[in-house]
């Protein structure tokens, strides 16, 4: 990509945001920020207990991600955020108008299988249904959707190619 954009890697839990984000950042030569690190402790406790976050819980988290993205404007960066609803993505874009979205998509069975294989993550598979129910796919926002089947390297290659096509 010729102009360094901030790319928000989005999607439901278990689609590989934390795996693909750093690989994408390395491929683009920009820094990566893990969206989960922006959650306040109360959010992590709530999710760990199997309770979905509500919009009020998400606001300070989205604002922190947006602040990071704003600071990377013109420099480029990759940050992960579920960004499931349009209003969440609008909030991120209000802070970082040039941000583009990479929506990692996959069928529920694949995502659930990957969630069952990961260790030490605070988000239980029980919240997957609520994530899919909340998800509003990209509309007219700047971004691309990439399927998460295949290896992380294959997914990253598809993501880089899709982002380059978006730019041209």
N, C-alpha and C positions, 0 to 999 in steps of 0.2 A: 504494500500500500504506500503510495507516494506521500500523502499527508498523514502524519501520525494521528490517528483517531484513538479515542478511548472506546474500547469494545467491552460491552457488558455481556458476559456469558450467562444466559438465563435458561430456565427450565425447571421442571419439577425436581424434587429431591431424587437422587439416584441416577440422574441422566449423565453425570460425569463432569459437572462444572469444575470441581476441584482437581480433576485429572486433566481435563482438556485446557482449562484456563492457563496453567503454567506452560504447557506445551505450545499453545497458541502464542503466548507472550514471547517465548523463546524464538518461535518461527518469525515473529514480527519484529524482534529486537527491542521490545519494550518491557517495562516492569509489570509484575502481576501482583494483585492484591486479593486475598481470600475474603470473600464477602462475609463468611461466617465470623471472621474476626471482628467485624463491626457490630455484631449483636451485643447489646447490653446483657449482663449476667441474668437478669430477670427473664429475658427472652429464651436463653439457653435452658434455664431451669424449667420454664413452661413447656418447651418442646421436648425436653428430656422426659417429662412426665406424661408425654403423649397428648398434650393439649395444643391445638393449633393456635397460632398467633392471630390476633385480630388486627384490623387496620391501625388502631392506636398503638399497638405494640410495634408495628412495622415502621411507623413514621420516623422515630429517632435513628433506626437502623438505616433506612433509605436515605435520610439526610446525611448521615456519616459517609455512606458510599458516594452520594452525590458530591459531597465536599471533596473527597479524594479524587473523584473523576474531574471535578472543576479544576483542581490543582494540577492535573495532568493535561489539561486542554492545550493543544498545540504541540505537546511533547509525546503523546501517545501513552497507552497503558491498557491493561486488560484487568477487569475486575469481575468477580462472580457475584451474582445476585439472582435469586429465583425470579424476581420481577414478574410474578404470575399475572397480575392485573394491569390493564392499560393505565389505570390511575397511578400505579407504582412506577411504571415506566415514564409517565408524564412527570412525576415528581423528580425522578433521576434526570430527565432531560431539562427540567427547569433549572437545575443546578449546573448541568453540563450539556448545553444545547447541541454540541457536536457529537454526542455519544451515539454509537451504533450498537445494535443488539445482535447477538448470535444466539438464536433459540435452538437449544439442543432438544431434539424430539425423539421419541421412541415409543413403542407400544408398551402397555402396562406390564405385560408378562416379562418382557426383557428388563424393564426398569426394576421390577420387584425382585427378579433374580439377582441383579447386580447389587441391590440393597442388601439382600440376604447374605451376600459374600463379603461385604465390607465390615471391618472391625473398628470399634472405638469411636463411632460417630454418634452424636447425640440425637439425631433424628430417627425415630423408630419407623419401621415399615408400615405401622398402623396408620400413619398420617398420609400415606401415599394417596388414598382415595380423596382426602380433602384437598390435596394439592392438585390432582387432576380436575376436581370439581371447580376449583378456583381459577384454574388456568384460562386465560384469554389469549389466544395466539396473536402474533403480531398482526397489526392492521396496516395502517399507512406509515407506521414508524420506520425510520431507516434501520434496516436489518435484514437478516437472512435466517432461514431455518435449515438445520443440518441434522440428518438422521444419525442416531448414536449406535447403529449396528456396526460391527467390525472392531478393529483394534483402536486404541487411543491414537496411534499414529495415523491410521486411515481417516479417522474422524477429523483429526487436526488438518490433514491435507485437504479434505473436503471443505473444511471451514475457511482455510486460507484462500482457496480457490473461489469460494462463494463471496467472501469479503472483497476480493479483488474485482470480481464481476460487478459487485454492488458499486464499487468506486468508479468503474469505467462507464 
